[in-house]
Amino acid sequence: MRRFSQRNSLVTLSEINITPLLDLAFVLLVIFIITTPMLEGSLDMNLPGQSTRAEVRPPKVEDIRTVEIDRAGNFRLQKRPLSLDQVEAQLVADFRANPNLIIRVRGDKDGKLDHAMQLLDRCTRRGMTQVSFSTELKQ
């Protein structure tokens, strides 16, 4: 009889009551549900002055030059394959003719970022600061 009572006490020790743990999890869940919208909201601000800038118009098609960089690091300017030096020379010539030039860079997702950074570095050294990077739109 004594052995049986020892086994029974061991069996009761192996049971874990998870009710307090679930209560804590639900309380934390409710707290996060309540506080998340408050963190995402912006502050109401009274900004000084008014902008005297004219309406922002979309750029003209002739002001945009598209540079594409494939996975292997090959450059294409307006769908013509060129080396990086040739792309730079052509962009400088276009920028001198049109100071409103916008450079749009399209790079392969699996390509190296270094190629795009080399192009960006050369553009900024030459004073071409209107550079944008194209991404794929998710619908």
CORDANOR-V711350 format. One record per pair of residues at least 12 apart in sequence whose ideal C-beta (glycine too) atoms are under 8 Angstrom apart, sorted by the first residue. I is the first residue (numbers start at 1). GAP is how many residues later the second one is. D is the distance in Angstrom with one decimal. If there is no record, write none. Layout:
# CORDANOR-V711350
I|GAP|D, I|GAP|D
This chain:
# CORDANOR-V711350
59|41|7.6, 59|43|5.4, 60|40|7.8, 62|36|7.5, 63|35|6.3, 63|37|4.9, 63|38|6.0, 63|39|5.4, 64|37|8.0, 64|38|5.0, 64|39|7.9, 64|40|5.7, 65|12|6.6, 65|13|6.4, 65|26|6.2, 65|29|5.9, 65|36|6.3, 65|37|7.3, 65|38|5.4, 65|39|7.0, 66|12|6.2, 66|13|7.9, 66|38|4.8, 66|39|8.0, 66|40|6.3, 66|68|7.9, 67|20|6.0, 67|24|7.8, 67|36|6.3, 67|37|7.1, 67|38|5.2, 67|39|7.2, 67|52|6.2, 68|37|8.0, 68|38|4.7, 68|39|7.6, 69|36|7.0, 69|37|7.2, 69|38|4.4, 69|39|6.6, 69|42|5.9, 69|46|5.0, 69|47|5.9, 69|50|7.3, 70|38|5.3, 70|41|6.5, 71|37|4.4, 71|39|5.2, 71|40|4.6, 72|39|7.6, 73|38|6.7, 73|39|6.5, 73|42|4.5, 75|12|5.0, 75|40|7.6, 75|44|7.4, 77|13|5.7, 77|14|7.3, 84|31|7.9, 84|34|6.3, 84|35|6.7, 84|38|7.3, 87|32|6.9, 88|31|7.8, 88|34|4.8, 88|35|7.7, 88|38|7.2, 91|12|6.4, 91|32|6.6, 91|35|7.5, 91|37|6.4, 92|34|5.4, 92|36|7.8, 95|31|6.9, 95|32|7.2, 95|33|5.2, 100|30|7.8, 101|27|6.4, 101|29|6.7, 102|28|4.6, 102|29|7.6, 102|30|6.6, 103|20|5.9, 103|25|6.1, 103|27|6.7, 103|28|4.7, 103|29|7.3, 104|27|7.8, 104|28|5.2, 104|29|7.8, 104|30|5.7, 105|14|6.5, 105|15|7.4, 105|26|6.4, 105|27|7.1, 105|28|5.1, 105|29|6.9, 106|27|7.8, 106|28|4.5, 107|26|7.3, 116|17|7.4
